[in-house]
Amino acid sequence: MPWFTFIAIGLSSGILAGIFGIGGGILIVPALMYLAGFSQKLAIGTSLAVLLPPIGIAAVLEYYRNGNVDFRAALIIALTAIIGGWIGARTVNHIDAHTLKIIFGAFLIIMGSYMIFEAR
């Protein structure tokens, strides 16, 4: 898998986390599934590895025991998410609250719709 895919996932999840306070389940998991070709279980396990310190070691270990964690991808995404988080936090301070609600709602609708239609 190309490194730039993991870098893009890390940066975008960091930016969106900085703006909306989201990342793992809403962005990293679908991105790993649709951009990197991961199975849903591998995407969840890898996302948990990215978020390991705040989420907890137990969940990652269970996914790892079942072969569902890619630590290389998790490390690249985690490192670039730091940069993306800073960019997102700086950006959100220039967006008014009303516009932010609209953007976030639209993002959730788009992601949810994509997942529903892809599953069909």
C-alpha positions, 0 to 999 in steps of 0.5 A: 500500500502506498505510503501517501495513502496513509499520510493522506488519511492521517492528515485529513483525520487530524484536520477533521479532528481539529475542526470537528473532534472526530477521526477514528470511526467516522474517518479513519475506518472508512478511509482505510476500507475504501482507499487502502482496501482494508477489511472492516475488521482490519480497519477498525483494529488499525484505527484503534492502534492509531488511537491507542493511548486514549482508547486503551490497549485491551481492544487493540490487543484483541484485534491484533490477536485476530490478525486485524491490526496494521501497525505500520499504517497506524504509525504513519496515520498517527504521526501525520494526524498530529500535523493534521490536528494542528491544521484543523484546530487553526482552521476552525477558529476562522469558521463561524459556528453556524457554518461549522454545523452545516459543514459537519452535518453535510460531512456526516450525511455524505459519509453515511450515505456512501457506506450505506450505498457501498454496502448494497 
